[in-house]
Amino acid sequence: MENKAYKSGFVTLIGRPNVGKSTLMNHLIGQKIAITSNKPQTTRNRIQTVYTSETGQIVFVDTPGIHKAKNKLGEYMINVAERTLQEVDVVLWLVEPTTFIGAGERHIAEQLQKVKTPVILIINKVDTVKKEEILAAIDTYRKIYDFAEIIPVSALKGDNTQAILDMIFKYLPYGPQFYDEDTVTDQPQRQIVAELIREKALRSLDEEIPHGIAVSIEKMRERKGQKIIDIEATIICERDSHKGIVIGKQGAMLRKIGSAARREIENMMEEKVNLQLWVKVKKDWRDSDFMIKNFGYDKKEI
């Protein structure tokens, strides 16, 4: 029996790097999916997470950041992000509670002028400022774009995040579910595993290796007759000097990354994991079409 009152649709979350997109995503969905790191550009792919309730189903399309491109990977990320804005039912734009609107935010506002999708402004981190500052921020943003709604929240504390879900449903079309109730993401597991390993590497390493790393999953299969998944993965970096840093003294750094990643993967898969990591150097992989495609960044999406 079809539920006439059921709503379903696609929503994307945009915002400058580090405004708290992944933290908010994880709050809304209720489990850890989008990877979080305090380094920009951690989310490279359209990780779709799915929120299902009695009211309806929201499929979140997590766009890479909208920013000015510096290389081919950057161009690819921007093209995906800007095209996504046209394809979804609702755009959530996440900002910080400030009256200073920088070039990054102005660039996003310009992109949004080109789309007809309703845009909900979410002012995050309101737990860090006084109420007057929140009101001033709302006032400032109102002047640069005609928002459908404006919602102040604290993603970190989970304050007012339910209001976001309610507002999204207000703007979604009526329609059936796209995914089963238990679907939380449509990313292939290998890709999520690769992203988790990449997150742990970014967290463990210093600033000198910002985004010049990718992770390629060579093998991932369950052992016959045992509840153990064997995973072999390679961390790709751009320079020989980076390789040394990723491996660390007598392999200490690689072991640290590996054990942190293994714990997360085991939690996600609810099974024992045997993780083996290697490190390879592939210079300038971010400017190579083949390499970008190889790490799951599909060129057809451009």
N, C-alpha and C positions, 0 to 999 in steps of 0.2 A: 504493500500500500504506500503510495507516494504521499509524503507530507507536504501539503501546499504551503505551509508557513515556513518550511525549511529554507535556509539561505546558504549559498556557497559561492566562493569566489577567490580571486587572487589579490594578494596585498604585498607591496614591497616596502622595505624599510631603508630609507636613505639618510645620509648625514656624513659630515666630515669624519675622517679617521679619529678614533678615540673618544667619540661622544657617548659611547656606551651601547652601541647597537647590539652586540652579541649578548651583553648582560641582560638587556631588555628582552631579547628573543628567548633566552633561557628561562626568564621569569614567566613570560607569557605561555610558553609551551610546558613548563614545569619540569623539564629535565635538560641536561647539558647536551646541546647539539652544535650550535654555532660555536666555533672555537674562540676563546677570549685570550687576548694578549695585549699588553700595553704598548705594543709596537704597531704602527699603522700598517695597512695592507695585509692583515692576516687573512681576511676573507677574500678568496680569489674566485670562488665559483658560486653559481646560483644554487646554494644549498637550500633546498625547499623543505621547510618544516611544516607540519600539518597540525592544526588545532581543531579538535572535534568536540562538539557539545550538543545538547538537545536543540539549541537554537540554530546551529548550522556548522559549517566547516570553513575554516580559513586556511588557505594554502599560502604560506609566506615564501616569497621569492626574495632571497637575500642578495641584493646586487652588490657587485664590487663598488668601491667608492667612486663618486663622480669627481674627477679632478683633471688637471691638465696633464697630458701624456708626456712621458720622458723616453719611453722605448716601446717596442712592439707589444710587450705584455701589458704595458700601461694603456696603449691604444685599444687593445682588445677588451680590457676591463671597462674602459669608458663606453665603448660601443655597446657592450652587453648592458651596462647600467642604463644608458640613455634609451635604448630600445625597450627595456623592461618597463620603463615609465609609461609607455604607450599601451602596453599589453595588459596591465593589471586593472583591477576594479577600484582600488584605493591605494594612495601613496601615503606612507607615514614619513614625515621628515623630523628627524631627531636633532635637537640643538641644545646648547648650554644656556643657562639663565643669565644672559648678558645683553647690554644695550649696544655693544660693539659688534657690528656685522662686518666681518672680514671678507677678503676677496673670495675665499672658498665658499662661504655662504651665498655671496652675491652670484657666484657662478651657478650654484644649484638653483637659486631663484630664477635665473635666466632660463635654465633648462626647463624648469617647471612651467614657465610662461607658454611653452610650446605644446603642452599637453592639456587635454580636457578632463583628465582624471581628477576626482576630488582629492584634495590634499589635507591631511590632518597634521597640524604642527604639534609635536610633543616636546615640551621643554623639560629636559632631564636635569638631574642633579639638584633639584630644588631644595634638598636637605642641606645644601652647602651655602645657601644665601637667605637673606631676610625676605619677608613677604613683599615689601615695597619693591625690592629688586626684581622679583618674579613679575609683578604687575608692569614694571617699566620694560622688562624684556618682551612681555606680551604686546605691549603698545608699540614697541620698536618694530617687531616682526610683522605686525598687522599692516604696517605702512608699506612693506615691500612685496606683499603677496596677499591675494584674497583667499584666505584659508577656509575650508569647510568647517573645521573645528580647531580649537586650541586647547591642549590638555597639559597641565603641569604634573610631572611625576618624579619619583625617585626610583630608578630601575634597581639600584643597589639594594634599597630597603624594601622594594616591592610596593611602595606607596602609590595608590591610584592607578595601578596597572590594569585592574579590572575595568576601569572606565574606558581604557583603550579598546578592549575587546568589545564592549557594549557599543562604542561609536563605530567600530569597523562594521559590525552587523547592521547598524543603521543604514550604511551606504552599500552593502552588498546586495546583489540581485537574488531573487528567489531561484532555487534550483537544487538538484540532487547532490549527494556527496560525490566527490571525485575519487576519494580514497577510503579504504576500510577504516574502522574506528582505531585499529591498533597501529596504523601507519603513522610514523612520526617524521620520517624523512624519506625522500625517494632517491637520495644519493646512493649509489652502490656502496656497499660496506667497505670495499677496498679504498674508495676515495675518502671515506670518513676516517679510516685507519691512517691513511697517508696524512690527512690534515691533523690528526691527533699527534702523530709523531712530529710533524712540523711545528705544532704549537709548543710541544715540550722542548724542542731544539731552540726555538725563538726565546722561550722563557729562560732557558739555562745559559744561553750564550750572551756575550756582551754586545754592546752596540756595534762592534766592528763588523758583525755579519748581520746586517739588517734583514734584507729580503732576498739576498742572493742565494737562498737555498730552496730546493724543491725535494719532494720525497716520492720515490717510485717504488711501488710494491711489486716485488719480483715473484713472490709465491705466497699463497694464502690458502691453506687447506687443512681440514680436520684429519687427525691421525686415525687410521682404520681401527675401529674397536675401542678407541680411547676418547675421553672428553678433553682433548687438547688440540688447540689450533696452532699449527706451525706457520709463522709469518716471517718472510725474509724481505727486508726493505733496504733501499739504498738512499742515503742522503746525498743529494747532488749540490755541490757548491761551485762558485765561479773561479776561485783562485786556489793555488797550491797552499798559500799561507792560511787560507780559511780551513782547508782540510785538516791541517795540524791543530787548529783551534777546536774544531768539531770533535776530533779524536781525543785531544787533551793529553796530559802527561800520563804515559803508560796506559792510555785508553780510558782514563778516569771519566772524562766528560761524556764520551760516547756511552759508557756504562750508566752514567747518571741519566742521560736522555732516555736510554733504553728502558731502564727500570721504571721511570716515571710514566713513560708511554705505555708500557706493558700493563701497569696497574689500571690506567684509564681504559685501555682496550678490553681488559678482563671485565671491568665493571659494565662496559657497554654490551659486551657479548655474553656476559654471565657464564663464561667458560674459562678454563685455564689457557694461557697463551704462552707459547715459546717464541720469543721475538729475537731475531738476529738482524743486527744493523751493520751496513757497510757504508763507507764514504767514498765518493768519486768526485773528480773535478771535471766539469764540462764548461769550458770558458764561454762566457756570453750566452748562456742558454736562454736568457730572457729575450734575446734578439733573434732567436732561431725559430722559424715557423714549425719545424719538425719537433723541436724540443718542447715548445709550448703545447703542441697537440699531444705529445707523448705523456705529458703530466696531467692530461685530462682537461686541458683548456681547449675546448672544441672550436676550431677555426670557423666552422660553418655558422657559428652563432653570431659572427660579425655581420 
